[in-house]
């Protein structure tokens, strides 16, 4: 059968960043898969718990879906299900199982994917989303939102990894600093 296309690659620009978002989440899930439910509540004096970070990631992605991308509000049901409070603090109710956090992360990621799959490339690039960021009205493009979600999740994934290292009592290997390039 003959096939006629203008491009051999993905038909949507958003697919490139969506794939980055998927890869970031896969790395987070691999890390979470290695720990017990109780490990999610490990507390260090200076940092929130891993459970708090997981809920925070779901809450922020939900906020960007509803407020940013859809230009609507969170429903009362969503606020309750995601333990959402307006003043963001990175904490989670105690006693929830790992599966609960994974369900919230999966639910909101499905929303994100579905929203971007309905969007044209022009809509993806256009700075048309009005949000209040740090007290300033700001116009964002859906492309920027996707990049921001990747950056945000990667940042907190690193903090969760640090907490798990502390939990296991392992020190990070500093061998990568012992290279001849650093002595120049």
C-alpha positions as CSV (number, residue, x, y, z in Angstrom):
1,X,0.0,0.0,0.0
2,X,1.3,3.4,-0.8
3,X,1.9,5.8,2.0
4,X,2.1,9.6,1.6
5,X,3.4,11.8,4.4
6,X,5.2,15.0,4.8
7,X,7.4,13.8,7.5
8,X,8.8,10.4,8.7
9,X,9.0,11.6,12.3
10,X,6.4,12.3,14.9
11,X,3.5,14.4,13.6
12,X,3.3,16.5,16.7
13,X,6.1,18.7,18.1
14,X,4.8,17.9,21.6
15,X,5.8,14.3,21.3
16,X,9.4,15.1,21.7
17,X,8.9,16.7,25.1
18,X,6.2,14.2,26.1
19,X,8.8,11.5,25.5
20,X,11.1,13.4,27.9
21,X,8.3,13.5,30.5
22,X,7.8,9.8,30.1
23,X,11.5,9.1,30.6
24,X,11.7,11.3,33.6
25,X,8.7,9.5,35.2
26,X,10.2,6.1,34.4
27,X,13.3,6.9,36.3
28,X,11.3,8.1,39.2
29,X,9.2,4.9,39.2
30,X,12.3,2.7,39.0
31,X,13.6,4.4,42.1
32,X,10.3,4.2,44.0
33,X,9.9,0.5,43.0
34,X,13.0,-0.3,45.1
35,X,11.6,0.9,48.5
36,X,9.0,-0.2,51.0
37,X,5.9,1.8,51.8
38,X,7.4,2.8,55.2
39,X,10.5,4.2,53.4
40,X,8.3,6.8,51.8
41,X,7.9,8.4,55.2
42,X,11.6,8.7,56.0
43,X,12.2,12.1,57.5
44,X,15.3,14.2,57.5
45,X,15.5,17.4,59.6
46,X,15.9,19.6,56.5
47,X,13.9,17.9,53.8
48,X,10.3,16.7,53.3
49,X,9.5,13.0,53.1
50,X,9.7,11.1,49.8
51,X,5.9,10.7,50.1
52,X,5.6,14.5,50.4
53,X,7.6,14.9,47.2
54,X,5.5,12.3,45.3
55,X,2.3,14.0,46.3
56,X,3.7,17.4,45.5
57,X,4.7,16.3,42.0
58,X,1.1,15.0,41.4
59,X,-0.4,18.3,42.8
60,X,1.8,20.5,40.7
61,X,1.1,18.6,37.5
62,X,-2.7,18.7,38.4
63,X,-2.4,22.5,38.9
64,X,-0.8,23.0,35.5
65,X,-3.4,20.8,33.9
66,X,-6.4,22.5,35.3
67,X,-5.2,26.1,35.9
68,X,-2.5,26.4,33.3
69,X,-3.5,24.3,30.3
70,X,-7.3,24.2,30.6
71,X,-7.6,27.7,32.1
72,X,-10.2,26.3,34.6
73,X,-10.3,25.5,38.3
74,X,-9.7,22.4,40.4
75,X,-12.9,20.7,41.4
76,X,-13.6,20.1,45.1
77,X,-13.3,16.3,44.4
78,X,-9.8,16.8,42.9
79,X,-8.7,19.0,45.8
80,X,-9.8,16.3,48.2
81,X,-8.4,13.4,46.3
82,X,-5.0,15.1,45.8
83,X,-4.9,16.7,49.3
84,X,-4.5,20.0,47.5
85,X,-4.1,23.2,49.5
86,X,-3.6,26.6,47.9
87,X,-0.4,27.4,49.8
88,X,1.9,24.6,48.6
89,X,3.8,22.8,51.3
90,X,5.6,19.6,50.5
91,X,4.0,17.1,52.8
92,X,1.7,14.1,52.6
93,X,-0.8,12.5,55.0
94,X,0.8,9.6,56.8
95,X,-0.2,5.9,56.4
96,X,-0.9,6.0,52.7
97,X,0.6,3.1,50.7
98,X,2.9,3.5,47.7
99,X,0.1,2.4,45.4
100,X,-1.9,5.5,46.4
101,X,0.9,7.8,45.4
102,X,1.4,5.9,42.1
103,X,-2.3,6.1,41.4
104,X,-2.3,9.9,41.8
105,X,0.8,10.3,39.6
106,X,-0.7,8.0,37.0
107,X,-4.0,9.8,37.0
108,X,-2.6,13.2,36.5
109,X,-0.1,12.0,33.8
110,X,-3.0,10.6,31.8
111,X,-4.6,14.0,31.9
112,X,-1.4,15.6,30.7
113,X,-1.0,13.2,27.8
114,X,-4.6,13.4,26.7
115,X,-4.5,17.2,26.7
116,X,-1.3,17.4,24.6
117,X,-2.5,14.8,22.1
118,X,-5.4,17.0,21.1
119,X,-3.3,20.1,20.5
120,X,-2.0,21.3,17.2
121,X,1.7,22.3,16.8
122,X,0.7,25.9,16.5
123,X,-1.3,25.8,19.8
124,X,1.7,24.0,21.4
125,X,4.1,26.8,20.6
126,X,1.8,29.8,21.2
127,X,2.2,31.7,24.5
128,X,-1.5,31.8,25.2
129,X,-1.9,30.5,28.7
130,X,-2.3,33.2,31.4
131,X,-1.2,32.1,34.8
132,X,0.0,33.9,38.0
133,X,3.5,32.8,38.7
134,X,5.2,34.2,41.9
135,X,2.6,37.1,42.0
136,X,3.0,38.1,38.3
137,X,0.6,37.5,35.5
138,X,2.5,35.6,32.9
139,X,1.8,34.2,29.5
140,X,3.1,30.7,28.9
141,X,3.1,28.3,25.9
142,X,2.0,24.7,26.4
143,X,5.6,23.9,25.2
144,X,7.0,25.8,28.2
145,X,4.6,24.1,30.6
146,X,5.8,20.7,29.4
147,X,9.4,21.7,29.7
148,X,8.7,23.1,33.2
149,X,7.1,19.8,34.3
150,X,10.1,17.8,33.2
151,X,12.5,20.2,35.0
152,X,10.3,20.2,38.2
153,X,10.0,16.4,38.3
154,X,13.8,15.9,37.7
155,X,14.7,18.3,40.4
156,X,12.5,16.6,43.0
157,X,13.6,13.2,41.8
158,X,17.1,14.2,42.8
159,X,15.9,15.2,46.3
160,X,14.1,11.9,46.7
161,X,17.2,10.0,45.6
162,X,19.2,11.9,48.3
163,X,16.7,10.9,51.0
164,X,16.9,7.3,49.9
165,X,20.7,7.5,50.1
166,X,20.5,8.9,53.6
167,X,18.0,6.2,54.5
168,X,20.3,3.5,53.4
169,X,23.3,5.1,55.1
170,X,25.3,5.1,51.8
171,X,27.6,7.9,50.8
172,X,27.7,9.0,47.3
173,X,30.8,7.9,45.4
174,X,32.9,10.8,44.5
175,X,35.1,9.0,42.0
176,X,33.9,11.2,39.2
177,X,35.8,14.1,40.8
178,X,39.1,12.1,40.5
179,X,39.6,12.8,36.9
180,X,42.7,14.4,35.3
181,X,40.6,17.2,33.9
182,X,39.9,18.7,37.3
183,X,43.6,19.0,38.1
184,X,44.3,21.3,35.2
